[in-house]
Amino acid sequence: MSVELTILLLNAVIIFIAYLSVYPKLAGKHLKKVALYDFLASGLAILIVGSKYWGTGGEFAFLFMELNWFWFTLLSYSVMEIPVALWYFGGLKKDK
């Protein structure tokens, strides 16, 4: 399995656990709480990837760019999170 795929799978696991379990229980409909917990969740992804690739100088392919581990993790996490966040907040609007 490629390094990029491993990071993408880690991001996916963190995002789905956060949006399907943690955020509904701890943040509910409060946007500021979701934002705080999301900051922590994305920080967890960066911490895990950084513990393995910090200082290695590795390059990771992201679309048509080569990025270091930090930017690859952050950008891929953000791109993967957008549809899940839209789904989550769209679901909250129906409850009102």
C-alpha positions in Angstrom: 0.0 0.0 0.0 1.4 3.4 -0.9 2.2 6.0 1.7 -0.4 8.4 0.2 -3.1 5.8 0.5 -2.2 5.0 4.1 -2.6 8.7 5.0 -5.9 8.9 3.1 -7.2 5.9 5.0 -6.1 7.4 8.3 -7.9 10.6 7.4 -11.0 8.8 6.4 -11.2 6.8 9.6 -10.7 10.0 11.7 -13.3 11.9 9.7 -15.9 9.2 9.9 -15.5 8.5 13.6 -15.7 12.2 14.3 -18.8 12.9 12.2 -20.7 9.7 13.0 -19.9 9.4 16.7 -18.0 12.2 18.4 -19.5 15.3 16.9 -23.2 14.3 17.4 -22.5 13.4 21.0 -20.3 16.2 22.0 -21.1 19.1 19.7 -24.6 18.5 18.4 -25.9 21.5 16.4 -23.3 23.9 17.8 -21.1 25.1 14.9 -18.4 26.5 17.2 -18.1 23.2 19.1 -17.9 21.2 15.8 -15.1 23.6 14.6 -13.2 23.1 17.9 -13.5 19.3 17.8 -12.6 19.3 14.1 -9.5 21.3 14.8 -8.5 18.6 17.3 -9.4 15.8 14.9 -7.3 17.3 12.1 -4.5 17.9 14.6 -4.6 14.2 15.5 -4.2 13.2 11.9 -1.2 15.6 11.5 0.3 14.4 14.8 0.1 10.7 13.7 1.5 11.3 10.3 4.1 13.7 11.6 5.3 11.1 14.1 6.3 8.9 11.2 7.4 11.3 8.5 8.8 14.4 10.4 12.3 15.2 9.1 12.2 12.6 6.3 12.0 15.1 3.5 9.5 12.8 1.7 7.4 14.1 -1.1 3.8 13.1 -1.5 1.8 13.3 -4.7 -1.3 15.5 -4.4 -3.1 16.0 -7.7 -0.4 17.6 -9.8 1.8 18.8 -7.0 4.4 17.3 -4.7 3.9 18.2 -1.1 5.6 17.4 2.2 3.8 15.2 4.8 2.2 18.2 6.6 0.6 19.8 3.6 -0.4 16.5 2.1 -2.2 15.5 5.3 -3.8 18.8 5.9 -5.0 19.3 2.3 -6.2 15.8 1.8 -8.0 15.9 5.2 -9.8 19.1 4.2 -10.8 17.8 0.8 -12.1 14.6 2.2 -14.0 16.3 5.0 -16.0 18.8 2.8 -18.6 16.3 1.6 -19.0 14.8 5.0 -19.4 18.2 6.7 -21.9 19.3 4.1 -23.9 16.1 4.8 -23.6 16.6 8.5 -24.7 20.2 8.5 -27.4 19.5 5.9 -28.8 16.9 8.2 -28.9 19.4 11.1 -31.0 21.8 9.1 -33.7 19.2 8.7 -34.0 18.9 12.5 -34.9 22.6 12.9 
